[in-house]
Amino acid sequence: MYIDQKLCEKCLDCMPVCPMGAIMVKDKAVVIDYETCVECGVCQRFGICPVGAIQQVDEIPYPRIIRAVFSDPVQTHESTGVAGRGTEEMKTNDVTNLFQEGKIGFSIELGRPLGGAYLSDLEKVVKKVTSMGVEFAEDNPVVQLITDRSTGSLRPEILGERVLSAIVEFLVPEASAMEMIDEMGRFIDSELDCVVTMSVISRADAEGTCAFSQRLRELGKKPYPNGKVNIGMALVGNET
């Protein structure tokens, strides 16, 4: 995104709209800071500029286009066909039967709701969980960025790109899930300098009870429950 200086009237109405704080006054001109901008498109889509000074280049070059597909809800990931962050998280994983008995799903999101995150931080997380032997959710665009599945290294040319949100999704055996929570908690606190949310996903039993959630509470983890009812995404069998 950029501001056409020939059109801009310097009204400053656009400044509060940017979720990254990338719109600023510099040398008496209203500009979009190139490094801070994550190409989410909010400033243009909001229609706040009365003269249409906020504009987009005809084609965002690679690797900067990575910013848009992880930040702009209108952009679609080629690898998953899903707009925005490129993943529906537990909704897709649920209907594809990824969550099986004896396994716990993890979702680690970087950057949201404030500040965004560099993909170099994402690589740190991917490398860490790779070293712990996790099973990645393949319907996740982050997997397509991995160049070495043995180490978790991402494409080197994208590490300097900043995105609004990126999510790592994986499975671990239920027996090692608590160890994963403790280890990743320590890792996030010591190694990352961005907003991070770690979620765990487990199936409930026929009575609606989630034993793993109860175990978390017993160990003082204080989980915040987030129930999902996937209306319209149910698995449908063939009727005879």
FENMOFEN-V64886 format. One record per residue. N is the residue number from 1. RES is the residue in three letters. SS is DSSP state (helix for helix, strand for strand, loop for the rest). PSI is psi in radians with two decimals (999 if undefined). D_LAST is the distance of its C-alpha to the last C-alpha in Angstrom with 2 decimals. Layout:
N | RES | SS | PSI | D_LAST
N | RES | SS | PSI | D_LAST
//
This chain:
1 | MET | loop | 2.63 | 54.39
2 | TYR | strand | 2.87 | 58.04
3 | ILE | strand | 2.14 | 60.35
4 | ASP | loop | 1.93 | 62.28
5 | GLN | loop | -0.37 | 65.82
6 | LYS | loop | -0.43 | 67.02
7 | LEU | loop | -0.53 | 64.66
8 | CYS | loop | 2.29 | 64.64
9 | GLU | loop | 0.11 | 66.74
10 | LYS | loop | 0.69 | 66.73
11 | CYS | loop | -0.36 | 65.37
12 | LEU | loop | 0.16 | 63.53
13 | ASP | loop | -0.44 | 60.59
14 | CYS | loop | -0.37 | 58.22
15 | MET | helix | -0.77 | 59.46
16 | PRO | helix | -0.20 | 57.53
17 | VAL | helix | -0.58 | 54.23
18 | CYS | loop | 2.11 | 53.86
19 | PRO | loop | -0.26 | 51.84
20 | MET | loop | -0.09 | 53.82
21 | GLY | loop | 0.54 | 57.25
22 | ALA | loop | -0.28 | 57.75
23 | ILE | strand | 2.19 | 59.56
24 | MET | strand | 2.92 | 63.24
25 | VAL | strand | 2.20 | 66.76
26 | LYS | strand | 2.17 | 68.64
27 | ASP | loop | 0.76 | 72.04
28 | LYS | loop | 0.35 | 71.82
29 | ALA | strand | 2.56 | 68.56
30 | VAL | strand | 2.10 | 65.02
31 | VAL | strand | 2.83 | 62.92
32 | ILE | strand | 2.02 | 59.58
33 | ASP | loop | 2.12 | 60.34
34 | TYR | loop | -0.67 | 58.68
35 | GLU | loop | -0.67 | 58.12
36 | THR | loop | -0.59 | 56.78
37 | CYS | loop | 2.34 | 54.36
38 | VAL | loop | 0.20 | 50.75
39 | GLU | loop | 0.65 | 49.75
40 | CYS | loop | -0.37 | 47.37
41 | GLY | loop | 0.06 | 48.44
42 | VAL | helix | -0.77 | 48.78
43 | CYS | helix | -0.69 | 52.37
44 | GLN | helix | -0.74 | 51.56
45 | ARG | helix | -0.51 | 48.26
46 | PHE | loop | -0.43 | 49.93
47 | GLY | loop | 0.50 | 52.30
48 | ILE | loop | -0.48 | 55.26
49 | CYS | loop | 2.13 | 57.81
50 | PRO | loop | -0.29 | 59.49
51 | VAL | loop | 0.09 | 60.65
52 | GLY | loop | 0.59 | 57.71
53 | ALA | loop | -0.39 | 59.73
54 | ILE | strand | 2.09 | 56.81
55 | GLN | strand | 2.88 | 55.31
56 | GLN | loop | 2.54 | 53.17
57 | VAL | loop | 2.78 | 54.14
58 | ASP | loop | -0.66 | 52.39
59 | GLU | loop | 2.11 | 50.64
60 | ILE | loop | 2.17 | 50.66
61 | PRO | loop | 2.78 | 51.74
62 | TYR | loop | 2.43 | 50.23
63 | PRO | loop | 0.06 | 50.38
64 | ARG | loop | -0.46 | 50.98
65 | ILE | helix | -0.39 | 47.65
66 | ILE | helix | -0.62 | 46.13
67 | ARG | helix | -0.79 | 47.61
68 | ALA | helix | -0.77 | 45.71
69 | VAL | helix | -0.31 | 42.24
70 | PHE | helix | -0.05 | 42.63
71 | SER | helix | -0.52 | 44.38
72 | ASP | loop | 2.02 | 43.39
73 | PRO | loop | -0.21 | 40.07
74 | VAL | loop | -0.47 | 40.00
75 | GLN | loop | 2.50 | 40.28
76 | THR | strand | 2.32 | 37.15
77 | HIS | loop | 2.21 | 37.12
78 | GLU | loop | -0.59 | 36.40
79 | SER | loop | -0.44 | 35.01
80 | THR | loop | -0.32 | 32.33
81 | GLY | loop | 0.24 | 32.00
82 | VAL | loop | 2.38 | 32.79
83 | ALA | strand | 2.90 | 35.84
84 | GLY | loop | -2.06 | 38.73
85 | ARG | loop | -0.15 | 38.84
86 | GLY | loop | 0.06 | 36.01
87 | THR | loop | 2.52 | 33.73
88 | GLU | loop | 0.19 | 31.46
89 | GLU | loop | -2.28 | 32.42
90 | MET | helix | -0.37 | 30.26
91 | LYS | helix | -0.86 | 27.64
92 | THR | helix | -0.77 | 26.72
93 | ASN | helix | -0.56 | 27.39
94 | ASP | helix | -0.92 | 25.11
95 | VAL | helix | -0.30 | 21.95
96 | THR | loop | 0.14 | 22.72
97 | ASN | loop | 0.55 | 23.00
98 | LEU | loop | -0.59 | 26.68
99 | PHE | loop | 1.79 | 27.70
100 | GLN | loop | 2.81 | 27.12
101 | GLU | loop | 2.36 | 28.67
102 | GLY | loop | 0.00 | 32.32
103 | LYS | strand | 2.63 | 32.87
104 | ILE | strand | 2.29 | 34.42
105 | GLY | strand | 2.53 | 34.08
106 | PHE | strand | 2.53 | 37.29
107 | SER | strand | 2.02 | 38.06
108 | ILE | strand | 1.96 | 41.71
109 | GLU | strand | 2.32 | 42.64
110 | LEU | strand | 2.40 | 46.06
111 | GLY | loop | -0.46 | 47.90
112 | ARG | loop | 2.47 | 46.20
113 | PRO | loop | 0.12 | 47.22
114 | LEU | loop | 2.32 | 50.78
115 | GLY | loop | -0.41 | 52.73
116 | GLY | loop | -3.04 | 50.18
117 | ALA | strand | 2.55 | 50.45
118 | TYR | strand | 2.59 | 51.69
119 | LEU | helix | -0.23 | 49.38
120 | SER | helix | -0.58 | 52.07
121 | ASP | helix | -0.67 | 51.07
122 | LEU | helix | -0.74 | 47.41
123 | GLU | helix | -0.66 | 48.51
124 | LYS | helix | -0.76 | 50.30
125 | VAL | helix | -0.80 | 47.13
126 | VAL | helix | -0.73 | 45.05
127 | LYS | helix | -0.72 | 47.82
128 | LYS | helix | -0.87 | 48.11
129 | VAL | helix | -0.50 | 44.48
130 | THR | helix | -0.73 | 44.34
131 | SER | helix | -0.34 | 47.30
132 | MET | loop | 0.09 | 45.39
133 | GLY | loop | 0.66 | 42.53
134 | VAL | loop | 2.92 | 39.64
135 | GLU | strand | 1.94 | 36.22
136 | PHE | strand | 2.56 | 35.99
137 | ALA | loop | 2.02 | 32.94
138 | GLU | loop | -0.40 | 32.57
139 | ASP | loop | 0.87 | 31.04
140 | ASN | loop | 2.25 | 34.50
141 | PRO | helix | -0.36 | 37.22
142 | VAL | helix | -0.62 | 39.93
143 | VAL | helix | -0.61 | 38.63
144 | GLN | helix | -0.27 | 39.38
145 | LEU | loop | -0.19 | 42.98
146 | ILE | strand | 2.23 | 43.60
147 | THR | strand | -0.40 | 45.75
148 | ASP | strand | 1.83 | 46.19
149 | ARG | loop | -0.26 | 43.34
150 | SER | loop | -0.42 | 45.84
151 | THR | loop | -0.40 | 48.06
152 | GLY | loop | 0.21 | 46.00
153 | SER | strand | 2.42 | 48.50
154 | LEU | strand | 2.99 | 47.48
155 | ARG | loop | 2.17 | 48.72
156 | PRO | helix | -0.54 | 52.46
157 | GLU | helix | -0.20 | 52.90
158 | ILE | helix | -0.12 | 50.58
159 | LEU | loop | -0.43 | 52.17
160 | GLY | loop | 0.02 | 54.59
161 | GLU | loop | 2.51 | 51.94
162 | ARG | strand | 2.36 | 51.35
163 | VAL | strand | 2.79 | 48.03
164 | LEU | loop | -0.63 | 46.99
165 | SER | loop | 2.45 | 44.27
166 | ALA | strand | 2.44 | 42.73
167 | ILE | strand | 2.28 | 40.24
168 | VAL | strand | 2.21 | 39.86
169 | GLU | strand | 2.35 | 36.59
170 | PHE | strand | 2.97 | 36.20
171 | LEU | strand | 2.59 | 35.03
172 | VAL | strand | 2.72 | 37.23
173 | PRO | strand | 2.50 | 36.72
174 | GLU | helix | -0.56 | 37.00
175 | ALA | helix | -0.43 | 40.07
176 | SER | helix | 0.15 | 41.97
177 | ALA | helix | -0.70 | 40.78
178 | MET | helix | -0.68 | 43.86
179 | GLU | helix | -0.70 | 46.16
180 | MET | helix | -0.77 | 44.46
181 | ILE | helix | -0.83 | 44.99
182 | ASP | helix | -0.79 | 48.64
183 | GLU | helix | -0.77 | 49.41
184 | MET | helix | -0.57 | 47.83
185 | GLY | helix | -0.79 | 49.60
186 | ARG | helix | -0.71 | 52.91
187 | PHE | helix | -0.81 | 52.16
188 | ILE | helix | -0.77 | 51.22
189 | ASP | helix | -0.61 | 54.35
190 | SER | helix | -0.43 | 56.67
191 | GLU | helix | -0.29 | 55.35
192 | LEU | loop | 2.48 | 53.76
193 | ASP | loop | 0.96 | 55.58
194 | CYS | loop | 2.94 | 52.76
195 | VAL | loop | 2.29 | 50.35
196 | VAL | strand | 2.37 | 47.59
197 | THR | strand | 2.20 | 44.63
198 | MET | strand | 2.16 | 42.87
199 | SER | strand | 2.59 | 39.50
200 | VAL | strand | 2.51 | 37.44
201 | ILE | strand | 2.21 | 33.69
202 | SER | loop | 2.53 | 32.04
203 | ARG | loop | 2.52 | 28.80
204 | ALA | loop | 2.81 | 29.25
205 | ASP | loop | -3.06 | 28.07
206 | ALA | loop | -0.43 | 25.71
207 | GLU | loop | 0.03 | 28.71
208 | GLY | loop | 0.22 | 29.48
209 | THR | loop | 2.34 | 32.54
210 | CYS | loop | 1.80 | 33.60
211 | ALA | helix | -0.63 | 35.91
212 | PHE | helix | -0.66 | 37.22
213 | SER | helix | -0.72 | 38.29
214 | GLN | helix | -0.67 | 40.15
215 | ARG | helix | -0.68 | 41.81
216 | LEU | helix | -0.77 | 43.01
217 | ARG | helix | -0.69 | 44.65
218 | GLU | helix | -0.51 | 46.28
219 | LEU | loop | 0.14 | 47.84
220 | GLY | loop | 0.39 | 49.15
221 | LYS | loop | -0.34 | 46.99
222 | LYS | loop | 1.08 | 46.20
223 | PRO | loop | 2.59 | 42.85
224 | TYR | loop | 1.92 | 41.89
225 | PRO | loop | 2.49 | 38.27
226 | ASN | loop | 1.56 | 36.01
227 | GLY | loop | 2.57 | 32.55
228 | LYS | loop | 2.18 | 29.72
229 | VAL | loop | 1.91 | 26.72
230 | ASN | loop | 1.28 | 24.74
231 | ILE | loop | 2.27 | 23.35
232 | GLY | loop | -0.05 | 21.42
233 | MET | loop | 0.26 | 21.21
234 | ALA | loop | 2.64 | 18.43
235 | LEU | loop | 2.28 | 16.00
236 | VAL | loop | 2.18 | 12.53
237 | GLY | loop | 2.87 | 9.51
238 | ASN | loop | 2.28 | 6.51
239 | GLU | loop | 2.49 | 3.77
240 | THR | loop | 999 | 0.00
//
